[in-house]
Amino acid sequence: MRRTENHAPPPLLTPAECADYLGFTLSTVYTMASRRQLPSVKIGKRSLRFRRSDLDALVKAGLRPALRPLNGQTTPEPER
């Protein structure tokens, strides 16, 4: 993975990096991208890349609060 001078991770991930980041198989990433379930960036005719910020937003949007708190813990109110 190429890094910039400030050692920040690159903003665009390859399909393999995306699969590793999300914990999916590579074929799942390609399938979800082709179905437009994962936001992607096409570079040229064949190169597919994924913005880390888009993936983070997708994961955050999919978070659901627990139905019941565990061990007496309180459940935080969902963000609106």
DOVEXVO-155842 format. One record per residue (C-alpha): residue in three letters; x, y, z negated; residue number from 0. Coordinates in nm, 2 decimals. Layout:
REM DOVEXVO-155842
<pt><type>ALA</type><u>X</u><v>Y</v><w>Z</w><seq>NUM</seq></pt>
...
END
This chain:
REM DOVEXVO-155842
<pt><type>MET</type><u>0.00</u><v>0.00</v><w>0.00</w><seq>0</seq></pt>
<pt><type>ARG</type><u>0.15</u><v>0.34</v><w>0.10</w><seq>1</seq></pt>
<pt><type>ARG</type><u>0.15</u><v>0.60</v><w>-0.17</w><seq>2</seq></pt>
<pt><type>THR</type><u>0.18</u><v>0.98</v><w>-0.15</w><seq>3</seq></pt>
<pt><type>GLU</type><u>0.43</u><v>1.19</v><w>-0.34</w><seq>4</seq></pt>
<pt><type>ASN</type><u>0.21</u><v>1.23</v><w>-0.64</w><seq>5</seq></pt>
<pt><type>HIS</type><u>0.17</u><v>0.84</v><w>-0.66</w><seq>6</seq></pt>
<pt><type>ALA</type><u>-0.21</u><v>0.86</v><w>-0.61</w><seq>7</seq></pt>
<pt><type>PRO</type><u>-0.37</u><v>0.56</v><w>-0.44</w><seq>8</seq></pt>
<pt><type>PRO</type><u>-0.45</u><v>0.61</v><w>-0.07</w><seq>9</seq></pt>
<pt><type>PRO</type><u>-0.80</u><v>0.74</v><w>-0.01</w><seq>10</seq></pt>
<pt><type>LEU</type><u>-0.87</u><v>0.48</v><w>0.26</w><seq>11</seq></pt>
<pt><type>LEU</type><u>-0.87</u><v>0.10</v><w>0.19</w><seq>12</seq></pt>
<pt><type>THR</type><u>-0.82</u><v>-0.18</v><w>0.44</w><seq>13</seq></pt>
<pt><type>PRO</type><u>-1.09</u><v>-0.45</v><w>0.44</w><seq>14</seq></pt>
<pt><type>ALA</type><u>-0.86</u><v>-0.68</v><w>0.24</w><seq>15</seq></pt>
<pt><type>GLU</type><u>-0.80</u><v>-0.40</v><w>-0.02</w><seq>16</seq></pt>
<pt><type>CYS</type><u>-1.17</u><v>-0.33</v><w>-0.03</w><seq>17</seq></pt>
<pt><type>ALA</type><u>-1.25</u><v>-0.70</v><w>-0.10</w><seq>18</seq></pt>
<pt><type>ASP</type><u>-0.99</u><v>-0.71</v><w>-0.38</w><seq>19</seq></pt>
<pt><type>TYR</type><u>-1.12</u><v>-0.38</v><w>-0.53</w><seq>20</seq></pt>
<pt><type>LEU</type><u>-1.48</u><v>-0.50</v><w>-0.53</w><seq>21</seq></pt>
<pt><type>GLY</type><u>-1.41</u><v>-0.86</v><w>-0.61</w><seq>22</seq></pt>
<pt><type>PHE</type><u>-1.57</u><v>-0.98</v><w>-0.28</w><seq>23</seq></pt>
<pt><type>THR</type><u>-1.45</u><v>-1.22</v><w>-0.02</w><seq>24</seq></pt>
<pt><type>LEU</type><u>-1.31</u><v>-1.07</v><w>0.30</w><seq>25</seq></pt>
<pt><type>SER</type><u>-1.60</u><v>-1.22</v><w>0.50</w><seq>26</seq></pt>
<pt><type>THR</type><u>-1.85</u><v>-1.06</v><w>0.26</w><seq>27</seq></pt>
<pt><type>VAL</type><u>-1.69</u><v>-0.72</v><w>0.32</w><seq>28</seq></pt>
<pt><type>TYR</type><u>-1.71</u><v>-0.75</v><w>0.70</w><seq>29</seq></pt>
<pt><type>THR</type><u>-2.07</u><v>-0.88</v><w>0.68</w><seq>30</seq></pt>
<pt><type>MET</type><u>-2.18</u><v>-0.60</v><w>0.45</w><seq>31</seq></pt>
<pt><type>ALA</type><u>-2.00</u><v>-0.34</v><w>0.66</w><seq>32</seq></pt>
<pt><type>SER</type><u>-2.16</u><v>-0.47</v><w>0.98</w><seq>33</seq></pt>
<pt><type>ARG</type><u>-2.50</u><v>-0.45</v><w>0.81</w><seq>34</seq></pt>
<pt><type>ARG</type><u>-2.42</u><v>-0.10</v><w>0.69</w><seq>35</seq></pt>
<pt><type>GLN</type><u>-2.45</u><v>-0.21</v><w>0.33</w><seq>36</seq></pt>
<pt><type>LEU</type><u>-2.10</u><v>-0.08</v><w>0.27</w><seq>37</seq></pt>
<pt><type>PRO</type><u>-2.00</u><v>0.27</v><w>0.39</w><seq>38</seq></pt>
<pt><type>SER</type><u>-1.71</u><v>0.25</v><w>0.62</w><seq>39</seq></pt>
<pt><type>VAL</type><u>-1.49</u><v>0.46</v><w>0.85</w><seq>40</seq></pt>
<pt><type>LYS</type><u>-1.40</u><v>0.33</v><w>1.19</w><seq>41</seq></pt>
<pt><type>ILE</type><u>-1.06</u><v>0.44</v><w>1.32</w><seq>42</seq></pt>
<pt><type>GLY</type><u>-1.02</u><v>0.38</v><w>1.69</w><seq>43</seq></pt>
<pt><type>LYS</type><u>-1.19</u><v>0.08</v><w>1.84</w><seq>44</seq></pt>
<pt><type>ARG</type><u>-1.10</u><v>-0.19</v><w>1.59</w><seq>45</seq></pt>
<pt><type>SER</type><u>-0.97</u><v>-0.05</v><w>1.26</w><seq>46</seq></pt>
<pt><type>LEU</type><u>-1.21</u><v>-0.04</v><w>0.97</w><seq>47</seq></pt>
<pt><type>ARG</type><u>-1.14</u><v>0.14</v><w>0.65</w><seq>48</seq></pt>
<pt><type>PHE</type><u>-1.33</u><v>0.22</v><w>0.33</w><seq>49</seq></pt>
<pt><type>ARG</type><u>-1.32</u><v>0.53</v><w>0.11</w><seq>50</seq></pt>
<pt><type>ARG</type><u>-1.25</u><v>0.45</v><w>-0.25</w><seq>51</seq></pt>
<pt><type>SER</type><u>-1.48</u><v>0.73</v><w>-0.36</w><seq>52</seq></pt>
<pt><type>ASP</type><u>-1.77</u><v>0.58</v><w>-0.15</w><seq>53</seq></pt>
<pt><type>LEU</type><u>-1.72</u><v>0.24</v><w>-0.31</w><seq>54</seq></pt>
<pt><type>ASP</type><u>-1.71</u><v>0.39</v><w>-0.66</w><seq>55</seq></pt>
<pt><type>ALA</type><u>-2.03</u><v>0.58</v><w>-0.59</w><seq>56</seq></pt>
<pt><type>LEU</type><u>-2.19</u><v>0.27</v><w>-0.45</w><seq>57</seq></pt>
<pt><type>VAL</type><u>-2.10</u><v>0.07</v><w>-0.77</w><seq>58</seq></pt>
<pt><type>LYS</type><u>-2.22</u><v>0.36</v><w>-0.99</w><seq>59</seq></pt>
<pt><type>ALA</type><u>-2.55</u><v>0.38</v><w>-0.81</w><seq>60</seq></pt>
<pt><type>GLY</type><u>-2.60</u><v>0.01</v><w>-0.86</w><seq>61</seq></pt>
<pt><type>LEU</type><u>-2.56</u><v>0.02</v><w>-1.24</w><seq>62</seq></pt>
<pt><type>ARG</type><u>-2.87</u><v>-0.07</v><w>-1.44</w><seq>63</seq></pt>
<pt><type>PRO</type><u>-2.92</u><v>-0.03</v><w>-1.81</w><seq>64</seq></pt>
<pt><type>ALA</type><u>-2.95</u><v>-0.34</v><w>-2.02</w><seq>65</seq></pt>
<pt><type>LEU</type><u>-3.30</u><v>-0.45</v><w>-2.11</w><seq>66</seq></pt>
<pt><type>ARG</type><u>-3.21</u><v>-0.54</v><w>-2.46</w><seq>67</seq></pt>
<pt><type>PRO</type><u>-2.92</u><v>-0.40</v><w>-2.67</w><seq>68</seq></pt>
<pt><type>LEU</type><u>-2.66</u><v>-0.66</v><w>-2.78</w><seq>69</seq></pt>
<pt><type>ASN</type><u>-2.60</u><v>-0.70</v><w>-3.16</w><seq>70</seq></pt>
<pt><type>GLY</type><u>-2.80</u><v>-0.40</v><w>-3.27</w><seq>71</seq></pt>
<pt><type>GLN</type><u>-2.62</u><v>-0.16</v><w>-3.03</w><seq>72</seq></pt>
<pt><type>THR</type><u>-2.83</u><v>0.12</v><w>-2.89</w><seq>73</seq></pt>
<pt><type>THR</type><u>-2.88</u><v>0.14</v><w>-2.51</w><seq>74</seq></pt>
<pt><type>PRO</type><u>-2.78</u><v>0.48</v><w>-2.36</w><seq>75</seq></pt>
<pt><type>GLU</type><u>-3.04</u><v>0.67</v><w>-2.16</w><seq>76</seq></pt>
<pt><type>PRO</type><u>-2.99</u><v>0.63</v><w>-1.78</w><seq>77</seq></pt>
<pt><type>GLU</type><u>-2.85</u><v>0.93</v><w>-1.59</w><seq>78</seq></pt>
<pt><type>ARG</type><u>-3.10</u><v>1.12</v><w>-1.38</w><seq>79</seq></pt>
END
